[in-house]
Amino acid sequence: SFNLAQAYEYTQRYSEALNLLQSFTTALTPGDMTTVNHFAVPILYLKLCYVGGPQYHERIPALLRQIEAFPDVATKAVQSLATHWAYYFFLKRLTANEISPIMAMSGGGGL
């Protein structure tokens, strides 16, 4: 799923990539997340929700919370995915601002 979603991203077929990752993420339970690849999927999903356009932005707050709850060892591992992690870092700081449109979608009270 991850590699195919990245291929869709490369060709700017964001809706296909997002549908694929949404299906994968929805089916994944915390007990299933046993490899770095499992933790990488929400990072890519977050990035694609942002670049895919405003119609996907409502998904961002929940993904930020999910990523924030990663175990420390998983967080350190996915930080090596530099471009994907940079989007998380950027969006986490962007949504910390109460006037952000993305923040408003999550209720405006903080993550």
MDAnalysis code that builds the backbone (N, CA, C; Angstrom):
import MDAnalysis as mda
import numpy as np

u = mda.Universe.empty(333, n_residues=111, atom_resindex=np.repeat(np.arange(111), 3), trajectory=True)
u.add_TopologyAttr("name", ["N", "CA", "C"] * 111)
u.add_TopologyAttr("resid", np.arange(1, 112))
u.add_TopologyAttr("resname", ["SER", "PHE", "ASN", "LEU", "ALA", "GLN", "ALA", "TYR", "GLU", "TYR", "THR", "GLN", "ARG", "TYR", "SER", "GLU", "ALA", "LEU", "ASN", "LEU", "LEU", "GLN", "SER", "PHE", "THR", "THR", "ALA", "LEU", "THR", "PRO", "GLY", "ASP", "MET", "THR", "THR", "VAL", "ASN", "HIS", "PHE", "ALA", "VAL", "PRO", "ILE", "LEU", "TYR", "LEU", "LYS", "LEU", "CYS", "TYR", "VAL", "GLY", "GLY", "PRO", "GLN", "TYR", "HIS", "GLU", "ARG", "ILE", "PRO", "ALA", "LEU", "LEU", "ARG", "GLN", "ILE", "GLU", "ALA", "PHE", "PRO", "ASP", "VAL", "ALA", "THR", "LYS", "ALA", "VAL", "GLN", "SER", "LEU", "ALA", "THR", "HIS", "TRP", "ALA", "TYR", "TYR", "PHE", "PHE", "LEU", "LYS", "ARG", "LEU", "THR", "ALA", "ASN", "GLU", "ILE", "SER", "PRO", "ILE", "MET", "ALA", "MET", "SER", "GLY", "GLY", "GLY", "GLY", "LEU"])
u.atoms.positions = np.array([
    [0.817, -1.199, 0.000],
    [0.000, 0.000, 0.000],
    [0.857, 1.257, 0.000],
    [1.887, 1.267, 0.829],
    [2.741, 2.450, 0.951],
    [3.398, 2.794, -0.385],
    [4.031, 1.804, -1.009],
    [4.733, 2.058, -2.269],
    [3.780, 2.445, -3.388],
    [2.630, 1.800, -3.449],
    [1.656, 2.152, -4.473],
    [1.128, 3.564, -4.238],
    [0.867, 3.916, -3.000],
    [0.404, 5.273, -2.694],
    [1.454, 6.303, -3.082],
    [2.728, 5.994, -2.861],
    [3.791, 6.904, -3.273],
    [3.847, 7.040, -4.796],
    [3.591, 5.957, -5.498],
    [3.547, 6.030, -6.963],
    [2.401, 6.929, -7.414],
    [1.247, 6.789, -6.783],
    [0.120, 7.679, -7.091],
    [0.474, 9.132, -6.772],
    [1.157, 9.341, -5.660],
    [1.573, 10.698, -5.293],
    [2.482, 11.278, -6.373],
    [3.425, 10.493, -6.835],
    [4.379, 10.940, -7.846],
    [3.665, 11.396, -9.118],
    [2.575, 10.723, -9.452],
    [1.818, 11.081, -10.659],
    [0.659, 12.030, -10.354],
    [0.638, 12.562, -9.137],
    [-0.368, 13.512, -8.663],
    [-1.793, 12.964, -8.728],
    [-1.917, 11.673, -8.504],
    [-3.231, 11.027, -8.419],
    [-3.562, 10.865, -6.938],
    [-3.784, 12.009, -6.303],
    [-3.951, 12.053, -4.855],
    [-5.187, 11.305, -4.371],
    [-6.273, 11.391, -5.095],
    [-7.484, 10.713, -4.618],
    [-7.284, 9.200, -4.576],
    [-6.599, 8.635, -5.576],
    [-6.326, 7.199, -5.560],
    [-5.419, 6.831, -4.386],
    [-4.397, 7.640, -4.162],
    [-3.476, 7.381, -3.054],
    [-4.202, 7.474, -1.717],
    [-5.041, 8.494, -1.567],
    [-5.760, 8.681, -0.313],
    [-6.772, 7.574, -0.060],
    [-7.460, 7.142, -1.096],
    [-8.409, 6.036, -0.928],
    [-7.691, 4.765, -0.489],
    [-6.551, 4.499, -1.090],
    [-5.765, 3.320, -0.744],
    [-5.295, 3.387, 0.707],
    [-4.761, 4.534, 1.112],
    [-4.250, 4.663, 2.469],
    [-5.360, 4.706, 3.504],
    [-6.497, 5.289, 3.148],
    [-7.618, 5.308, 4.085],
    [-8.090, 3.885, 4.361],
    [-8.217, 3.090, 3.317],
    [-8.627, 1.691, 3.491],
    [-7.636, 0.934, 4.362],
    [-6.352, 1.132, 4.090],
    [-5.314, 0.435, 4.849],
    [-5.324, 0.886, 6.307],
    [-5.387, 2.195, 6.530],
    [-5.345, 2.749, 7.882],
    [-6.566, 2.349, 8.689],
    [-7.732, 2.332, 8.062],
    [-8.967, 1.957, 8.747],
    [-8.913, 0.505, 9.210],
    [-8.317, -0.356, 8.407],
    [-8.247, -1.776, 8.742],
    [-7.170, -2.087, 9.783],
    [-6.243, -1.162, 9.984],
    [-5.114, -1.388, 10.876],
    [-5.502, -1.136, 12.331],
    [-5.213, -2.088, 13.189],
    [-5.446, -1.907, 14.629],
    [-4.083, -1.688, 15.297],
    [-4.062, -1.089, 16.490],
    [-2.766, -0.872, 17.153],
    [-1.937, -2.147, 17.285],
    [-2.558, -3.271, 17.495],
    [-1.827, -4.532, 17.598],
    [-1.192, -4.967, 16.292],
    [-1.709, -4.466, 15.172],
    [-1.149, -4.795, 13.859],
    [0.108, -4.000, 13.542],
    [0.331, -2.911, 14.256],
    [1.433, -1.998, 13.939],
    [2.716, -2.527, 14.566],
    [3.378, -3.422, 13.802],
    [4.554, -4.118, 14.330],
    [5.836, -3.778, 13.577],
    [5.750, -3.034, 12.491],
    [6.955, -2.681, 11.730],
    [6.969, -1.179, 11.468],
    [8.127, -0.677, 11.090],
    [8.254, 0.740, 10.747],
    [7.311, 1.081, 9.600],
    [7.133, 0.157, 8.677],
    [6.242, 0.408, 7.539],
    [4.818, 0.722, 7.998],
    [4.351, 0.028, 9.027],
    [3.006, 0.303, 9.528],
    [2.897, 1.730, 10.058],
    [3.941, 2.207, 10.708],
    [3.932, 3.558, 11.255],
    [4.168, 4.609, 10.173],
    [4.781, 4.216, 9.073],
    [5.033, 5.151, 7.978],
    [3.752, 5.509, 7.228],
    [2.798, 4.598, 7.189],
    [1.565, 4.824, 6.426],
    [0.809, 6.070, 6.906],
    [0.561, 6.242, 8.217],
    [-0.143, 7.463, 8.634],
    [0.622, 8.748, 8.319],
    [1.967, 8.681, 8.307],
    [2.773, 9.855, 7.968],
    [2.535, 10.242, 6.501],
    [2.587, 9.263, 5.617],
    [2.317, 9.528, 4.204],
    [0.871, 9.971, 4.009],
    [-0.045, 9.344, 4.703],
    [-1.466, 9.690, 4.613],
    [-1.681, 11.157, 5.014],
    [-1.036, 11.576, 6.076],
    [-1.130, 12.965, 6.525],
    [-0.631, 13.910, 5.439],
    [0.527, 13.609, 4.899],
    [1.114, 14.442, 3.846],
    [0.155, 14.565, 2.663],
    [-0.417, 13.441, 2.250],
    [-1.308, 13.455, 1.088],
    [-2.626, 14.167, 1.385],
    [-3.096, 14.108, 2.618],
    [-4.301, 14.858, 2.988],
    [-4.069, 16.349, 2.835],
    [-2.870, 16.789, 3.117],
    [-2.555, 18.210, 2.980],
    [-2.395, 18.595, 1.510],
    [-1.565, 17.865, 0.774],
    [-1.303, 18.253, -0.615],
    [-2.467, 17.913, -1.540],
    [-3.334, 16.993, -1.110],
    [-4.489, 16.618, -1.923],
    [-5.540, 17.710, -2.039],
    [-5.515, 18.665, -1.141],
    [-6.427, 19.797, -1.228],
    [-7.372, 19.903, -0.054],
    [-8.084, 21.023, 0.010],
    [-8.955, 21.320, 1.149],
    [-10.013, 20.256, 1.447],
    [-10.448, 19.522, 0.448],
    [-11.475, 18.508, 0.688],
    [-10.984, 17.394, 1.606],
    [-9.670, 17.278, 1.792],
    [-9.099, 16.242, 2.657],
    [-8.602, 16.792, 3.998],
    [-8.601, 18.098, 4.170],
    [-8.023, 18.708, 5.362],
    [-8.732, 18.325, 6.656],
    [-9.998, 17.971, 6.593],
    [-10.700, 17.604, 7.833],
    [-10.128, 16.342, 8.467],
    [-9.399, 15.555, 7.708],
    [-8.787, 14.326, 8.243],
    [-7.503, 14.608, 9.027],
    [-6.935, 15.775, 8.845],
    [-5.616, 16.084, 9.390],
    [-5.559, 16.057, 10.920],
    [-6.469, 16.697, 11.645],
    [-6.336, 16.685, 13.111],
    [-6.276, 15.283, 13.722],
    [-7.108, 14.374, 13.257],
    [-7.095, 13.007, 13.801],
    [-5.778, 12.302, 13.480],
    [-5.251, 12.519, 12.288],
    [-3.975, 11.903, 11.929],
    [-2.835, 12.470, 12.772],
    [-2.863, 13.769, 13.021],
    [-1.840, 14.369, 13.882],
    [-1.868, 13.743, 15.273],
    [-3.058, 13.547, 15.810],
    [-3.179, 12.924, 17.137],
    [-2.673, 11.483, 17.105],
    [-2.995, 10.755, 16.036],
    [-2.545, 9.361, 15.924],
    [-1.016, 9.293, 15.890],
    [-0.410, 10.160, 15.098],
    [1.050, 10.155, 14.969],
    [1.706, 10.596, 16.274],
    [1.115, 11.567, 16.924],
    [1.645, 12.042, 18.201],
    [1.661, 10.930, 19.249],
    [0.757, 9.977, 19.131],
    [0.653, 8.881, 20.101],
    [1.575, 7.702, 19.776],
    [2.357, 7.791, 18.709],
    [3.287, 6.713, 18.377],
    [4.247, 6.476, 19.548],
    [4.655, 5.233, 19.755],
    [5.711, 4.973, 20.742],
    [6.999, 5.701, 20.318],
    [7.825, 6.069, 21.265],
    [9.049, 6.822, 20.964],
    [9.918, 6.128, 19.923],
    [10.059, 4.832, 20.024],
    [10.913, 4.105, 19.084],
    [10.363, 4.199, 17.655],
    [9.056, 4.180, 17.491],
    [8.449, 4.312, 16.163],
    [8.631, 5.726, 15.637],
    [8.477, 6.708, 16.515],
    [8.662, 8.098, 16.109],
    [10.072, 8.315, 15.580],
    [11.049, 7.804, 16.288],
    [12.440, 7.949, 15.846],
    [12.661, 7.247, 14.507],
    [12.052, 6.120, 14.316],
    [12.219, 5.371, 13.063],
    [11.600, 6.109, 11.882],
    [10.406, 6.660, 12.053],
    [9.750, 7.320, 10.908],
    [10.342, 8.696, 10.623],
    [11.090, 9.249, 11.550],
    [11.767, 10.519, 11.287],
    [12.794, 10.384, 10.169],
    [13.235, 9.164, 9.889],
    [14.174, 8.948, 8.789],
    [13.499, 9.123, 7.421],
    [12.169, 9.125, 7.398],
    [11.427, 9.412, 6.164],
    [11.296, 10.934, 6.075],
    [12.384, 11.581, 5.747],
    [12.543, 13.023, 5.929],
    [11.442, 13.868, 5.287],
    [11.093, 13.612, 4.043],
    [10.090, 14.481, 3.413],
    [8.714, 14.271, 4.014],
    [8.353, 13.048, 4.327],
    [7.056, 12.788, 4.944],
    [7.020, 13.363, 6.360],
    [8.099, 13.161, 7.109],
    [8.163, 13.675, 8.480],
    [8.121, 15.200, 8.481],
    [8.697, 15.838, 7.496],
    [8.686, 17.304, 7.423],
    [7.251, 17.828, 7.338],
    [6.393, 17.137, 6.618],
    [4.982, 17.553, 6.555],
    [4.324, 17.431, 7.925],
    [4.608, 16.351, 8.642],
    [4.055, 16.216, 9.994],
    [4.534, 17.374, 10.865],
    [5.822, 17.631, 10.844],
    [6.404, 18.695, 11.655],
    [5.755, 20.038, 11.328],
    [5.627, 20.335, 10.035],
    [5.015, 21.580, 9.579],
    [3.545, 21.672, 9.985],
    [2.774, 20.619, 9.730],
    [1.346, 20.649, 10.029],
    [1.082, 20.677, 11.529],
    [1.898, 20.031, 12.303],
    [1.745, 20.058, 13.757],
    [1.889, 21.489, 14.266],
    [2.857, 22.213, 13.743],
    [3.056, 23.595, 14.156],
    [1.998, 24.520, 13.569],
    [1.588, 24.279, 12.338],
    [0.551, 25.090, 11.708],
    [-0.753, 25.001, 12.483],
    [-1.122, 23.812, 12.887],
    [-2.396, 23.636, 13.575],
    [-2.334, 24.029, 15.038],
    [-1.153, 24.311, 15.551],
    [-1.039, 24.783, 16.932],
    [-1.585, 26.202, 17.051],
    [-1.693, 26.875, 15.931],
    [-2.203, 28.240, 15.916],
    [-3.726, 28.207, 15.882],
    [-4.366, 28.810, 16.859],
    [-5.828, 28.750, 16.996],
    [-6.587, 29.348, 15.820],
    [-5.953, 30.199, 15.023],
    [-6.675, 30.817, 13.912],
    [-6.551, 30.013, 12.619],
    [-5.834, 28.908, 12.667],
    [-5.648, 28.074, 11.478],
    [-6.985, 27.470, 11.050],
    [-7.278, 27.486, 9.721],
    [-8.517, 26.843, 9.240],
    [-8.569, 25.348, 9.575],
    [-7.432, 24.679, 9.539],
    [-7.401, 23.253, 9.865],
    [-7.726, 23.073, 11.345],
    [-7.195, 23.941, 12.179],
    [-7.456, 23.868, 13.612],
    [-8.947, 24.081, 13.900],
    [-9.559, 24.985, 13.164],
    [-10.972, 25.261, 13.368],
    [-11.815, 24.021, 13.111],
    [-11.408, 23.183, 12.177],
    [-12.154, 21.959, 11.863],
    [-12.124, 20.962, 13.013],
    [-11.072, 21.046, 13.847],
    [-10.983, 20.098, 14.949],
    [-11.603, 20.645, 16.226],
    [-12.284, 21.767, 16.134],
    [-12.944, 22.333, 17.289],
    [-12.230, 23.532, 17.870],
    [-11.005, 23.819, 17.355],
    [-10.287, 25.007, 17.760],
    [-9.710, 24.980, 19.150],
    [-9.873, 23.907, 19.877],
    [-9.419, 23.882, 21.257],
    [-8.087, 23.210, 21.459],
    [-7.371, 22.946, 20.420],
    [-6.064, 22.291, 20.552],
    [-6.175, 20.818, 20.235],
    [-5.042, 20.245, 19.992],
    [-4.996, 18.828, 19.661],
    [-4.886, 18.095, 20.934],
])
